Amino acid sequence: MTYVFHILVGFSMVVFHTTIAPYSSLFSGFYDLLGVFVIYLGFFRSFREAIPFVLFFGMVMDVFSGGIFGLYATAYFWLYIFVLGLTLFIRKNNVLFLPVVALFAVVFENVVLIGITALMDAGATIPESAVKIVIGQAVWALFTGPVLILVVKYVDDKWEKYANSREKEFA
């Protein structure tokens, strides 16, 4: 049942990022929510459970972005590896690090996306507006990222508790 939850959350974030955010004045320039979902998976899920979702939703975003295939999958994979490495040094339930990790995730993802795109075109330059957009996304992530991570964790915990009670009922 946890897999169903992860699929629902992941696709909800893809839909928000690709259809709602670009056409809303409130969420114009909003960061990629799947990066936050990858952080959640890195902190609170096992490697075996999380890596298929990280790669799958990376490929889904690659399809919907219309850019270079593998770009989002690569960014999400390395972000996930970073978060896994970070969990070796900090406690997973320490919410004080979540704003910093969310901020880093947004900046890291943008650096990977802009960097790989710039590498593909030798004469490409990074526009000044891109820096402003990344700073705006980082500010959004600093304040909303930890809240979203904790909300996903709370709902996932409730989902698992409900699913386990249903399994016991039918067993």
C-alpha positions as CSV (number, residue, x, y, z in Angstrom):
1,M,0.0,0.0,0.0
2,T,2.9,2.4,0.6
3,Y,3.8,2.1,-3.1
4,V,0.3,3.3,-4.1
5,F,0.8,6.3,-1.7
6,H,4.2,7.2,-3.3
7,I,2.7,6.9,-6.8
8,L,-0.2,9.2,-5.9
9,V,2.1,11.8,-4.2
10,G,4.6,11.7,-7.1
11,F,2.1,12.1,-9.8
12,S,0.3,14.9,-7.8
13,M,3.6,16.8,-7.7
14,V,4.2,16.2,-11.4
15,V,0.8,17.5,-12.3
16,F,1.3,20.6,-10.0
17,H,4.7,21.3,-11.4
18,T,3.8,20.9,-15.1
19,T,0.2,22.2,-15.3
20,I,-0.7,24.4,-12.3
21,A,2.5,26.2,-11.3
22,P,3.5,27.6,-14.7
23,Y,0.0,29.1,-15.3
24,S,-0.5,30.5,-11.8
25,S,0.7,34.0,-10.8
26,L,1.1,32.8,-7.2
27,F,3.3,29.8,-8.0
28,S,5.1,31.3,-11.0
29,G,8.8,30.4,-10.4
30,F,7.9,27.8,-7.8
31,Y,10.5,25.1,-7.3
32,D,10.2,21.5,-8.4
33,L,8.2,19.7,-5.7
34,L,9.6,16.3,-6.7
35,G,13.0,17.4,-5.3
36,V,11.3,17.7,-1.9
37,F,9.7,14.3,-2.4
38,V,13.2,12.9,-3.2
39,I,14.4,14.4,0.1
40,Y,11.5,12.7,1.9
41,L,12.4,9.4,0.3
42,G,16.1,9.8,1.2
43,F,15.4,10.6,4.8
44,F,12.5,8.3,5.7
45,R,12.5,5.4,3.2
46,S,15.0,2.5,2.5
47,F,17.1,2.5,-0.6
48,R,15.3,-0.5,-2.0
49,E,11.9,1.2,-1.6
50,A,12.9,4.6,-2.7
51,I,15.3,4.3,-5.7
52,P,12.7,2.9,-8.1
53,F,10.5,6.0,-7.4
54,V,13.4,8.4,-7.7
55,L,14.4,7.1,-11.1
56,F,10.8,6.6,-12.3
57,F,9.6,10.1,-11.5
58,G,12.9,11.5,-12.8
59,M,12.1,9.9,-16.2
60,V,8.5,11.1,-15.9
61,M,9.7,14.6,-15.5
62,D,12.1,14.1,-18.3
63,V,9.2,13.2,-20.6
64,F,7.1,16.2,-19.5
65,S,9.9,18.7,-19.5
66,G,10.6,18.4,-23.2
67,G,14.3,18.8,-22.5
68,I,17.3,16.4,-22.6
69,F,16.2,12.9,-21.6
70,G,17.8,11.8,-18.4
71,L,18.3,15.3,-17.0
72,Y,15.8,15.1,-14.2
73,A,16.5,11.4,-13.5
74,T,20.2,12.3,-13.1
75,A,19.5,15.3,-10.8
76,Y,17.1,13.3,-8.6
77,F,19.5,10.4,-8.4
78,W,22.4,12.5,-7.2
79,L,20.1,14.5,-4.9
80,Y,18.9,11.2,-3.4
81,I,22.5,9.9,-3.0
82,F,23.4,13.2,-1.2
83,V,20.5,12.9,1.2
84,L,21.4,9.3,1.9
85,G,25.0,10.3,2.7
86,L,23.7,13.1,4.9
87,T,21.7,10.7,6.9
88,L,24.9,9.1,8.0
89,F,25.9,12.3,9.8
90,I,22.6,13.7,11.1
91,R,19.5,12.1,12.7
92,K,16.7,11.5,10.4
93,N,14.1,13.0,12.7
94,N,16.0,16.3,13.3
95,V,13.7,18.8,11.6
96,L,16.2,21.6,12.1
97,F,18.2,20.5,9.1
98,L,15.2,20.2,6.8
99,P,15.2,23.9,5.7
100,V,18.9,23.7,4.8
101,V,18.5,20.5,3.0
102,A,15.4,21.8,1.1
103,L,17.3,24.9,0.1
104,F,20.4,22.9,-1.0
105,A,18.2,20.5,-3.0
106,V,16.6,23.3,-5.0
107,V,20.0,25.0,-5.7
108,F,21.6,21.6,-6.5
109,E,18.8,20.6,-8.9
110,N,19.0,23.9,-10.7
111,V,22.8,23.8,-10.9
112,V,22.6,20.3,-12.4
113,L,19.8,21.3,-14.9
114,I,21.5,24.5,-16.0
115,G,25.0,23.0,-16.0
116,I,24.1,20.0,-18.2
117,T,22.1,22.2,-20.5
118,A,25.1,24.6,-20.8
119,L,27.4,21.7,-21.5
120,M,25.3,20.6,-24.4
121,D,25.7,24.0,-26.1
122,A,29.3,25.2,-26.1
123,G,28.3,28.8,-26.7
124,A,25.5,28.9,-24.1
125,T,25.6,31.5,-21.4
126,I,23.6,31.5,-18.2
127,P,21.1,34.3,-18.3
128,E,20.9,36.7,-15.5
129,S,17.2,36.0,-15.0
130,A,18.1,32.3,-14.2
131,V,20.0,33.5,-11.1
132,K,17.0,35.5,-9.9
133,I,14.7,32.5,-10.5
134,V,17.0,30.2,-8.6
135,I,17.2,32.6,-5.7
136,G,13.4,32.9,-5.7
137,Q,13.0,29.2,-5.7
138,A,15.5,28.8,-2.9
139,V,13.5,31.2,-0.7
140,W,10.3,29.3,-1.4
141,A,12.1,26.1,-0.6
142,L,13.5,27.4,2.6
143,F,10.1,28.1,4.0
144,T,7.8,25.6,2.4
145,G,10.1,22.6,1.8
146,P,10.3,21.5,5.4
147,V,6.5,21.8,5.8
148,L,5.9,19.7,2.7
149,I,8.4,17.1,3.8
150,L,6.7,16.8,7.2
151,V,3.2,16.8,5.7
152,V,4.1,13.9,3.4
153,K,5.7,12.0,6.3
154,Y,2.6,12.6,8.5
155,V,0.2,11.5,5.7
156,D,2.4,8.5,4.8
157,D,2.5,7.4,8.5
158,K,-1.3,7.6,8.7
159,W,-1.6,5.8,5.4
160,E,0.6,2.9,6.6
161,K,-1.3,2.7,9.9
162,Y,-4.6,2.5,8.1
163,A,-3.2,-0.1,5.6
164,N,-1.8,-2.2,8.4
165,S,-5.1,-2.1,10.3
166,R,-7.0,-3.2,7.1
167,E,-4.5,-6.1,6.6
168,K,-5.1,-7.3,10.1
169,E,-8.8,-7.0,9.6
170,F,-8.7,-9.3,6.6
171,A,-6.1,-11.7,7.9
